[in-house]
Amino acid sequence: MRPGRTLRFVSISAWLWAATLSATAHAYDSNAMDRHLQHQQATRVQNHQNDNRQPRSRAGANPCTVAGMPAAERQTIEQNRARIMRERGREAGLEYSRAQGRAYRERMRAQGGCP
């Protein structure tokens, strides 16, 4: 090869290599940007759904369920359940809270508040 052709070959090879590298970097960047934009959109949708969700308050809860139980009574049951769990084990504590829930529902039925 003559010196002029060698220089031309090297310069064309370098240009092709740089063009290939640039295209690869651009593809990587556009994929990363797509993922970023999809994440932003999903976050916006989730925030919108959370903003429109109605809070669940115990005030409007069904009086026939434990959620409708007065806060002081519920707190006492939870404290007793924790104490029983420490003293006699998890199953005994859960059975205590279930029994209290059943008793509460029976009281509400007897008062005519539940079917």
Backbone torsions as a table, in degrees:
resi	resn	phi	psi	omega
1	MET	NA	146.4	177.5
2	ARG	-82.9	157.7	-177.4
3	PRO	-58.9	-34.9	179.4
4	GLY	-66.9	-39.9	179.7
5	ARG	-69.2	-37.4	179.4
6	THR	-62.7	-44.8	179.9
7	LEU	-64.0	-41.9	178.3
8	ARG	-64.2	-41.6	179.2
9	PHE	-62.7	-44.0	179.7
10	VAL	-65.2	-42.0	-178.4
11	SER	-68.7	-38.9	177.6
12	ILE	-67.4	-40.9	178.6
13	SER	-62.4	-42.6	179.2
14	ALA	-64.3	-41.1	179.5
15	TRP	-63.7	-44.2	178.8
16	LEU	-63.3	-41.0	178.5
17	TRP	-63.4	-43.9	179.3
18	ALA	-65.6	-39.0	179.5
19	ALA	-65.8	-40.6	178.6
20	THR	-65.5	-43.4	179.2
21	LEU	-63.3	-41.4	180.0
22	SER	-64.2	-42.1	-179.8
23	ALA	-65.7	-39.0	178.9
24	THR	-66.0	-43.5	179.1
25	ALA	-64.4	-38.3	179.6
26	HIS	-65.8	-41.9	179.4
27	ALA	-63.3	-40.9	178.7
28	TYR	-64.0	-45.3	-178.8
29	ASP	-64.8	-39.2	-179.3
30	SER	-69.9	-34.7	176.1
31	ASN	-66.0	-42.2	178.3
32	ALA	-64.1	-39.8	179.0
33	MET	-65.6	-41.1	177.8
34	ASP	-60.0	-45.7	179.1
35	ARG	-62.5	-40.0	179.4
36	HIS	-63.5	-44.8	-179.8
37	LEU	-67.3	-37.5	176.7
38	GLN	-64.3	-40.0	177.9
39	HIS	-63.7	-44.0	178.9
40	GLN	-61.3	-43.2	-179.7
41	GLN	-64.5	-43.4	179.2
42	ALA	-63.6	-38.5	178.5
43	THR	-65.3	-41.6	178.4
44	ARG	-62.5	-43.3	179.9
45	VAL	-63.2	-44.3	-179.1
46	GLN	-64.9	-41.9	177.8
47	ASN	-63.3	-39.6	178.4
48	HIS	-63.1	-43.3	179.1
49	GLN	-64.9	-40.8	179.5
50	ASN	-67.0	-36.0	179.5
51	ASP	-67.6	-32.4	-177.5
52	ASN	-89.1	-5.3	-179.0
53	ARG	-75.8	134.9	179.6
54	GLN	-78.6	133.4	178.0
55	PRO	-67.4	144.0	177.8
56	ARG	-90.2	110.1	-179.4
57	SER	-103.5	149.7	178.3
58	ARG	-76.7	-19.1	-178.1
59	ALA	-63.3	-38.0	-179.1
60	GLY	-96.2	13.0	-176.4
61	ALA	-72.1	157.2	177.4
62	ASN	-63.8	124.4	-177.6
63	PRO	-68.3	-13.6	-179.7
64	CYS	-81.3	-11.4	-179.5
65	THR	-105.5	167.9	179.9
66	VAL	-65.4	-26.1	178.2
67	ALA	-63.8	-25.0	178.5
68	GLY	-88.0	-1.3	-179.7
69	MET	-67.4	142.9	176.9
70	PRO	-56.7	145.0	-174.6
71	ALA	-60.2	-40.4	-178.3
72	ALA	-64.9	-42.1	179.6
73	GLU	-66.4	-41.3	178.7
74	ARG	-64.4	-40.2	-179.8
75	GLN	-66.1	-39.2	178.2
76	THR	-63.1	-42.9	179.1
77	ILE	-63.6	-41.8	179.7
78	GLU	-64.7	-39.3	178.4
79	GLN	-66.1	-43.8	178.7
80	ASN	-64.8	-39.0	177.9
81	ARG	-62.0	-42.2	179.1
82	ALA	-63.6	-40.8	179.2
83	ARG	-64.7	-45.1	179.9
84	ILE	-64.1	-38.5	178.5
85	MET	-62.5	-39.1	178.2
86	ARG	-67.7	-40.8	-174.0
87	GLU	-81.4	-43.5	-171.0
88	ARG	-119.2	-5.6	177.5
89	GLY	111.0	168.3	-174.2
90	ARG	-64.0	-46.6	-176.6
91	GLU	-61.2	-40.2	179.4
92	ALA	-65.0	-39.9	178.8
93	GLY	-65.4	-42.2	178.6
94	LEU	-66.6	-39.6	178.5
95	GLU	-64.4	-38.3	177.0
96	TYR	-60.5	-48.4	-178.1
97	SER	-66.9	-34.9	175.5
98	ARG	-64.7	-42.6	179.1
99	ALA	-63.3	-39.3	178.7
100	GLN	-66.5	-38.7	177.1
101	GLY	-63.7	-43.8	177.1
102	ARG	-62.3	-41.9	179.8
103	ALA	-64.1	-39.6	178.8
104	TYR	-62.9	-45.9	179.3
105	ARG	-63.0	-38.3	177.7
106	GLU	-65.5	-39.5	176.7
107	ARG	-62.5	-41.9	-180.0
108	MET	-66.5	-38.0	176.4
109	ARG	-64.0	-41.9	-179.5
110	ALA	-64.8	-32.1	179.1
111	GLN	-81.4	-7.2	179.0
112	GLY	87.6	11.2	-178.6
113	GLY	-85.3	-13.1	-177.7
114	CYS	-133.5	151.4	178.5
115	PRO	-73.0	NA	NA
